[in-house]
Amino acid sequence: MKIVALKMTILSILTLGIAFMAVSCNTTNEGGKDENEVEGEKVAKVGSDTLTKHLKPFRKDLPTIGLLIYDGVLTTEVTATADVFSKPTKEGLQLFNVITIAERENVIIAEEGLKLMPDYTFENCPKLEALFIPSAYDMYAQIHNEDIVRFIQEKNKETKYTVSNCAGAQLVGKSGIADGKNIVTYIGGGKQLQMDYPNLKVNDDAKVTYVADGKFSSSNGNLASYISALILVEKITSPEHREFVESYLYLDRLQNWTGETGAVLMAK
C-alpha cells in the first residue's frame, strides 16, 4: 500500500508539473495577441530579448538592393553585399532594403553547403536600385538558364547599377547588357571571358581588382566583393557613410591583421 501511495504521489506531482508548464508556455499576452506575431507576421521565437529587434522591414520608400542567388553560389559574394548595405547610419537608421532573389521559392544550396531561402522570385521581385550578380565555380548551368539570363536583362532596364563579382561576369556577357563596357572577372578567367563574349572590354584580372564603367561595375569576387559593395554604397550615400560601414566591419583590423595594432595572438 505504501508503494502504491508513493506512486500516486509521484503521478500527482508530475501531472501538476505538466499543467504548470502548459500554462507557462502560453505566449498570448493579456491583449490576446501572440507575442510571436509582429505586424501580422509569425516569427520563430528565439528568446524574448532577440525576438524581433533584428528584423528589418521592407520599406517602399527606401532603395532596394537585390542579390541574385542560385544553387552553387559562392556564399561570400552574397553575404559581402548584404553585410555592407544592411548597415544603418550612425544614428541607427535603415538606408536600404536588402533582398535575395532566386528563380523559384526553393531552398538554395550554396557552394559551401549553406542553405539560403530567397526573399523573392523572378515573378514577384520588386523594383531594384541595384542588382548584384555573384558566381559559382561552375557557371554552365547558369549561363544556359534562359530564365536567369532573361531576368538579368529585364532588371537591367530598371536598375541604376548592375554589379557582377567573379564569374558573375559570364552572366553579364551572356545577357549582352554591358556590351562595349569594361569588366573584370576572377583571377585567371579573363582570357576565356573575352573569347566567349568579344563585345565586352575585359580587363587584365592579374592587375585589376575592380572596374566601373557607367552603371556597370565588377570585381574579382570572393572577398573582393566587399570592394564592389563598399564603392557602390559610397556612391549612393556618402564617403562618410562608407567610412562608418568600414569601421562597423573592423576593416582596419583585416587590413592590418599582421601588424602591431590588432595583431593576431597565436597561443601555444
C-alpha positions as CSV (number, residue, x, y, z in Angstrom):
1,M,0.0,0.0,0.0
2,K,2.9,2.4,0.8
3,I,4.4,1.7,-2.6
4,V,1.0,2.4,-4.3
5,A,0.6,5.6,-2.3
6,L,4.1,6.7,-3.2
7,K,3.4,6.1,-6.9
8,M,0.2,8.0,-6.7
9,T,2.0,10.9,-5.1
10,I,4.7,11.0,-7.8
11,L,2.0,10.8,-10.5
12,S,0.2,13.8,-8.9
13,I,3.4,15.8,-8.8
14,L,4.1,15.0,-12.5
15,T,0.5,16.0,-13.5
16,L,0.7,19.3,-11.7
17,G,4.1,20.0,-13.3
18,I,2.9,19.3,-16.8
19,A,-0.2,21.6,-16.2
20,F,2.1,24.3,-14.9
21,M,4.3,24.1,-17.9
22,A,1.3,24.2,-20.3
23,V,0.2,27.5,-18.6
24,S,3.8,28.9,-18.5
25,C,4.3,28.2,-22.2
26,N,1.2,30.1,-23.3
27,T,2.7,33.2,-25.0
28,T,-0.5,35.0,-25.5
29,N,-0.5,38.3,-23.6
30,E,-3.4,40.0,-21.9
31,G,-4.5,41.7,-25.0
32,G,-4.9,38.4,-26.8
33,K,-2.1,39.0,-29.3
34,D,0.5,36.3,-29.8
35,E,3.9,37.7,-28.7
36,N,5.4,35.9,-31.7
37,E,3.2,38.0,-34.1
38,V,4.9,41.1,-35.5
39,E,2.9,43.3,-37.8
40,G,0.7,40.4,-38.9
41,E,3.6,38.0,-39.5
42,K,4.5,35.0,-37.5
43,V,8.2,34.7,-36.5
44,A,10.0,31.9,-34.7
45,K,10.6,32.6,-31.0
46,V,14.4,32.8,-30.4
47,G,14.1,34.5,-27.0
48,S,12.3,37.4,-25.5
49,D,15.4,39.7,-25.9
50,T,16.1,38.8,-29.5
51,L,12.6,38.0,-30.8
52,T,12.2,40.9,-33.3
53,K,14.8,43.5,-32.8
54,H,16.9,42.3,-35.8
55,L,14.0,42.1,-38.3
56,K,14.4,44.7,-41.0
57,P,11.0,45.6,-42.6
58,F,10.7,46.1,-46.3
59,R,10.1,49.9,-46.7
60,K,8.8,51.1,-50.1
61,D,10.4,54.5,-49.5
62,L,13.9,53.0,-49.5
63,P,16.1,51.8,-52.4
64,T,16.3,48.1,-52.8
65,I,19.5,46.1,-53.3
66,G,18.9,42.8,-55.0
67,L,21.2,39.8,-54.5
68,L,20.7,37.1,-57.2
69,I,21.2,33.6,-55.8
70,Y,21.2,30.1,-57.3
71,D,22.5,26.6,-56.4
72,G,26.2,26.6,-56.1
73,V,26.5,30.3,-55.4
74,L,29.6,31.4,-53.5
75,T,28.4,32.5,-50.1
76,T,30.9,35.3,-49.6
77,E,29.7,37.1,-52.8
78,V,26.2,37.2,-51.3
79,T,27.0,38.0,-47.7
80,A,29.6,40.7,-48.5
81,T,27.0,42.8,-50.3
82,A,24.4,42.2,-47.5
83,D,27.0,42.9,-44.9
84,V,27.7,46.4,-46.4
85,F,24.2,47.5,-47.4
86,S,22.4,46.3,-44.3
87,K,24.4,48.6,-42.0
88,P,22.5,51.5,-40.6
89,T,23.6,55.1,-40.3
90,K,25.4,56.3,-37.3
91,E,22.0,57.3,-35.9
92,G,20.7,53.7,-36.4
93,L,18.5,54.5,-39.4
94,Q,17.9,51.9,-42.1
95,L,19.1,53.0,-45.5
96,F,18.3,50.1,-47.9
97,N,16.1,47.1,-48.4
98,V,18.5,44.1,-49.0
99,I,16.8,41.1,-50.5
100,T,17.7,37.8,-52.1
101,I,16.1,36.7,-55.4
102,A,16.0,33.2,-56.9
103,E,14.3,31.6,-59.9
104,R,11.9,29.7,-57.5
105,E,11.0,29.6,-53.9
106,N,13.1,26.5,-53.3
107,V,15.9,26.5,-50.8
108,I,19.2,27.4,-52.4
109,I,22.3,25.3,-51.6
110,A,25.5,27.4,-51.7
111,E,28.9,26.1,-52.7
112,E,29.9,25.9,-49.1
113,G,26.7,24.0,-48.1
114,L,24.9,26.9,-46.6
115,K,21.1,26.8,-47.2
116,L,19.6,30.1,-48.3
117,M,15.9,30.8,-48.6
118,P,15.1,33.5,-51.2
119,D,13.0,36.5,-50.2
120,Y,11.6,36.9,-53.7
121,T,11.4,35.0,-57.0
122,F,11.8,36.3,-60.6
123,E,8.0,36.6,-60.7
124,N,7.4,38.9,-57.7
125,C,10.8,40.7,-57.4
126,P,10.2,44.4,-56.5
127,K,11.9,47.3,-58.3
128,L,15.6,47.4,-57.7
129,E,18.1,50.2,-57.3
130,A,21.0,47.7,-57.8
131,L,21.3,44.1,-58.9
132,F,24.4,42.1,-57.7
133,I,25.3,39.1,-59.8
134,P,27.5,36.5,-57.9
135,S,29.3,33.5,-59.2
136,A,29.6,29.7,-58.8
137,Y,32.6,27.6,-59.5
138,D,30.8,26.0,-62.4
139,M,28.6,28.6,-64.3
140,Y,27.5,26.3,-67.1
141,A,24.0,25.8,-65.6
142,Q,23.5,29.5,-65.0
143,I,24.6,30.8,-68.4
144,H,22.4,28.2,-70.1
145,N,19.4,29.0,-68.0
146,E,17.2,31.3,-70.2
147,D,15.1,32.4,-67.2
148,I,18.2,33.7,-65.3
149,V,19.5,35.5,-68.4
150,R,16.1,37.0,-69.2
151,F,15.7,38.2,-65.5
152,I,19.1,40.0,-65.7
153,Q,18.1,41.6,-69.0
154,E,14.7,42.8,-67.7
155,K,16.0,44.1,-64.4
156,N,18.9,45.9,-66.1
157,K,16.2,48.1,-67.7
158,E,15.2,49.5,-64.3
159,T,18.3,49.3,-62.2
160,K,20.6,52.3,-61.7
161,Y,23.5,49.9,-61.0
162,T,24.4,46.4,-62.1
163,V,27.3,44.7,-60.4
164,S,29.0,41.4,-61.1
165,N,31.5,39.6,-58.9
166,C,33.9,36.9,-60.0
167,A,32.4,34.6,-62.7
168,G,29.1,36.5,-62.5
169,A,30.7,38.4,-65.4
170,Q,29.8,35.5,-67.6
171,L,26.1,36.1,-67.0
172,V,26.7,39.8,-67.8
173,G,28.3,38.7,-71.0
174,K,25.6,36.2,-71.9
175,S,22.9,38.7,-71.3
176,G,24.5,41.3,-73.5
177,I,23.6,44.1,-71.2
178,A,27.2,45.5,-70.9
179,D,28.5,45.2,-74.5
180,G,31.2,47.7,-75.1
181,K,31.8,48.2,-71.4
182,N,34.8,47.5,-69.2
183,I,34.6,44.5,-67.0
184,V,36.8,42.2,-64.8
185,T,36.3,38.7,-63.6
186,Y,38.1,36.2,-61.3
187,I,41.8,35.9,-61.5
188,G,42.7,33.7,-64.4
189,G,39.3,33.9,-66.1
190,G,39.7,37.0,-68.2
191,K,41.1,35.4,-71.4
192,Q,38.2,32.9,-71.6
193,L,35.6,35.6,-70.8
194,Q,37.0,37.7,-73.7
195,M,36.9,34.8,-76.1
196,D,33.3,33.8,-75.1
197,Y,32.0,37.4,-75.2
198,P,34.1,39.5,-77.5
199,N,31.8,42.5,-77.2
200,L,33.0,43.0,-73.6
201,K,36.1,45.0,-72.8
202,V,37.7,42.5,-70.4
203,N,40.4,44.0,-68.2
204,D,43.5,42.2,-67.0
205,D,42.4,40.3,-63.9
206,A,46.0,39.9,-62.8
207,K,46.3,43.6,-62.4
208,V,42.8,44.9,-61.9
209,T,40.6,44.0,-58.9
210,Y,37.7,46.3,-59.6
211,V,36.4,48.3,-62.5
212,A,33.4,50.6,-63.1
213,D,32.1,51.7,-66.4
214,G,28.8,53.8,-66.3
215,K,26.2,51.9,-64.4
216,F,28.2,48.7,-64.5
217,S,30.9,47.6,-62.1
218,S,32.6,44.3,-61.4
219,S,35.3,42.7,-59.2
220,N,37.4,39.6,-58.9
221,G,34.9,38.3,-56.4
222,N,35.3,36.4,-53.2
223,L,36.5,38.9,-50.5
224,A,37.0,41.4,-53.3
225,S,33.2,41.5,-53.4
226,Y,33.4,43.8,-50.4
227,I,35.2,46.3,-52.6
228,S,32.4,46.5,-55.2
229,A,29.9,46.8,-52.4
230,L,31.7,49.5,-50.5
231,I,32.4,51.6,-53.5
232,L,28.8,51.5,-54.6
233,V,27.5,52.2,-51.1
234,E,29.7,55.3,-51.1
235,K,28.4,56.3,-54.5
236,I,24.8,56.1,-53.4
237,T,25.3,57.6,-49.9
238,S,28.5,59.4,-49.0
239,P,32.2,58.9,-48.2
240,E,31.3,59.4,-44.5
241,H,28.8,56.6,-44.5
242,R,31.3,54.2,-46.2
243,E,33.9,55.1,-43.6
244,F,31.3,54.3,-40.9
245,V,30.5,50.9,-42.5
246,E,34.2,50.1,-42.8
247,S,34.6,50.8,-39.1
248,Y,31.5,48.7,-38.3
249,L,33.1,45.8,-40.2
250,Y,36.5,46.3,-38.4
251,L,38.0,46.6,-41.9
252,D,41.1,48.2,-40.5
253,R,41.8,45.1,-38.4
254,L,41.6,42.9,-41.5
255,Q,43.9,45.2,-43.4
256,N,46.5,45.2,-40.6
257,W,46.0,41.8,-39.1
258,T,49.7,41.0,-39.1
259,G,50.7,44.5,-37.7
260,E,51.2,45.5,-34.1
261,T,47.7,47.1,-33.9
262,G,45.2,44.3,-33.6
263,A,47.8,41.7,-34.0
264,V,46.9,38.0,-34.0
265,L,47.9,36.2,-30.9
266,M,49.0,32.7,-31.6
267,A,48.6,30.7,-28.4
268,K,50.9,27.7,-28.0
